[in-house]
Amino acid sequence: MGTRGVSNARTGGGGDRPASDEVEPTNTPAKATAFGVNTVVNGEVGPADVDCFAFEGKKEQRLLFDLEAERIGGWLHPRYGRH
């Protein structure tokens, strides 16, 4: 329940990739939750919440970020940044 009322419960998929949980606070790049490439990251977001995540990448490495919340009808719209 939040400022917009009660929301419908939503479940995410599982899979065979390793999973990591967001550990608050993650609201600045210095406090970002670190995870490995090819990892599912589980987290929770609320109104005006900012979450930062970090991973080690290589120059010219191609990466895919898949935010499931948008696809299952959630209101979350990501913004990606580089620090």
C-alpha positions as CSV (number, residue, x, y, z in Angstrom):
1,M,0.0,0.0,0.0
2,G,1.3,3.4,-0.9
3,T,0.3,7.0,-1.5
4,R,-1.6,5.8,-4.7
5,G,-3.6,3.2,-2.8
6,V,-3.3,-0.6,-2.7
7,S,-1.6,-2.2,-5.7
8,N,-2.1,-5.6,-7.2
9,A,0.5,-8.2,-6.3
10,R,2.9,-9.0,-9.1
11,T,5.3,-11.9,-9.3
12,G,8.4,-12.2,-11.3
13,G,9.9,-15.2,-13.2
14,G,12.6,-17.4,-11.9
15,G,15.2,-18.8,-14.2
16,D,18.5,-20.5,-14.1
17,R,20.7,-17.4,-13.6
18,P,22.2,-16.5,-10.3
19,A,20.2,-14.0,-8.3
20,S,21.2,-11.1,-6.2
21,D,19.0,-9.0,-3.9
22,E,19.1,-5.2,-3.8
23,V,20.5,-4.1,-0.4
24,E,19.3,-0.6,0.7
25,P,20.3,2.1,0.7
26,T,21.2,2.3,-3.0
27,N,20.2,5.9,-3.7
28,T,23.6,7.1,-4.9
29,P,26.3,5.6,-7.1
30,A,28.6,5.3,-4.1
31,K,26.0,3.1,-2.4
32,A,25.1,1.0,-5.4
33,T,24.4,-2.7,-5.0
34,A,27.1,-4.6,-6.9
35,F,26.3,-7.7,-9.0
36,G,27.9,-9.9,-11.6
37,V,27.1,-9.9,-15.3
38,N,24.4,-12.4,-16.2
39,T,22.7,-12.1,-12.8
40,V,19.1,-11.5,-12.0
41,V,18.7,-8.6,-9.5
42,N,15.6,-8.6,-7.3
43,G,14.5,-5.3,-5.8
44,E,11.6,-3.1,-4.7
45,V,10.9,0.4,-5.8
46,G,8.4,3.0,-4.5
47,P,7.4,6.5,-5.6
48,A,10.4,8.8,-6.0
49,D,12.7,6.0,-5.2
50,V,16.2,6.0,-6.8
51,D,18.2,2.7,-7.0
52,C,21.7,2.5,-8.3
53,F,23.4,-0.7,-9.3
54,A,27.0,-1.5,-10.3
55,F,28.8,-4.2,-12.3
56,E,32.2,-4.6,-13.9
57,G,32.1,-4.5,-17.6
58,K,34.7,-4.5,-20.4
59,K,35.2,-2.0,-23.2
60,E,33.0,-2.8,-26.2
61,Q,31.2,-5.6,-24.3
62,R,27.5,-5.8,-25.3
63,L,25.1,-6.0,-22.4
64,L,21.3,-6.5,-22.2
65,F,19.2,-5.0,-19.4
66,D,15.8,-6.4,-19.1
67,L,13.4,-4.6,-16.7
68,E,10.5,-7.0,-16.2
69,A,8.3,-4.4,-14.3
70,E,7.5,-2.6,-17.5
71,R,6.6,-5.7,-19.4
72,I,4.1,-7.0,-16.8
73,G,2.2,-3.8,-16.7
74,G,4.0,-1.9,-13.9
75,W,4.4,1.8,-13.9
76,L,8.2,1.8,-13.5
77,H,10.1,3.3,-16.4
78,P,13.9,3.1,-16.1
79,R,16.6,5.6,-16.8
80,Y,20.1,4.3,-17.5
81,G,23.2,6.2,-16.6
82,R,26.9,5.8,-16.6
83,H,29.2,6.9,-13.8
